Amino acid sequence: MEDMVKSFIGDVVVYDKEGGYFWGKSKNDSQMIAQVRGWGAIQNIFTHATEEEAGAFQDSLGEFIAEAINEKLTPPKEK
């Protein structure tokens, strides 16, 4: 099943800050695979901050998740 998931995602995941979307990209295709959905919770964390600071946190979260997925997509290095 993991191979099917990796095939569906593609070669790399890119986080789109404008929409909070995660895009799986391969040589010939792009597929939206997920979206960061937590704005209400994020705003509750940043009650004394600006909307820009809360947005920066959301983007950091998105980049973190994309990086984690990309690490999972990368084949292990042979020893």
C-alpha positions as CSV (number, residue, x, y, z in Angstrom):
1,M,0.0,0.0,0.0
2,E,2.9,2.4,0.8
3,D,4.1,2.1,-2.8
4,M,0.6,3.1,-4.1
5,V,0.6,6.1,-1.8
6,K,4.0,7.2,-2.9
7,S,3.0,6.8,-6.6
8,F,-0.1,8.9,-6.0
9,I,1.8,11.7,-4.3
10,G,4.6,11.8,-7.0
11,D,8.2,12.7,-6.7
12,V,8.0,15.6,-4.3
13,V,5.5,17.6,-2.2
14,V,5.4,21.4,-2.4
15,Y,3.5,23.6,0.1
16,D,1.6,26.5,-1.5
17,K,1.4,29.4,1.0
18,E,-1.3,31.1,-0.9
19,G,-4.0,28.5,-0.4
20,G,-2.4,26.3,2.2
21,Y,-2.4,23.4,-0.2
22,F,0.1,20.5,-0.5
23,W,0.8,19.6,-4.1
24,G,2.3,16.2,-5.1
25,K,4.4,16.8,-8.2
26,S,5.9,14.4,-10.7
27,K,7.5,14.9,-14.1
28,N,4.2,15.1,-15.9
29,D,1.6,16.0,-13.3
30,S,0.6,17.9,-10.2
31,Q,-2.0,16.7,-7.8
32,M,-3.5,18.5,-4.8
33,I,-3.1,16.0,-1.9
34,A,-4.0,18.0,1.2
35,Q,-4.6,21.4,2.8
36,V,-3.6,22.9,6.1
37,R,-6.8,23.3,8.1
38,G,-6.4,24.7,11.5
39,W,-6.9,28.4,11.2
40,G,-9.3,28.6,14.2
41,A,-6.9,26.7,16.4
42,I,-4.0,28.8,15.2
43,Q,-5.8,32.0,15.9
44,N,-6.5,30.8,19.4
45,I,-2.8,30.2,20.0
46,F,-1.9,33.7,18.7
47,T,-4.6,35.7,20.5
48,H,-2.2,38.6,21.2
49,A,-0.4,38.5,17.8
50,T,-1.1,39.9,14.4
51,E,-2.8,38.0,11.7
52,E,0.5,38.1,9.8
53,E,2.3,36.3,12.7
54,A,-0.5,33.6,12.8
55,G,-0.2,33.3,9.0
56,A,3.6,32.9,9.3
57,F,3.0,30.1,11.8
58,Q,0.6,28.3,9.5
59,D,3.1,28.6,6.7
60,S,5.9,27.2,9.0
61,L,3.5,24.3,9.8
62,G,2.9,23.6,6.1
63,E,6.6,23.7,5.3
64,F,7.3,21.3,8.2
65,I,4.7,18.8,7.0
66,A,5.9,19.0,3.4
67,E,9.4,18.4,4.5
68,A,8.4,15.4,6.5
69,I,6.5,13.9,3.6
70,N,9.4,14.5,1.3
71,E,11.7,12.7,3.7
72,K,9.4,9.8,3.6
73,L,9.4,9.8,-0.2
74,T,13.2,9.8,-0.4
75,P,14.6,6.3,-0.7
76,P,17.0,5.3,2.1
77,K,20.7,5.7,1.2
78,E,22.6,2.5,0.7
79,K,25.4,1.8,3.1
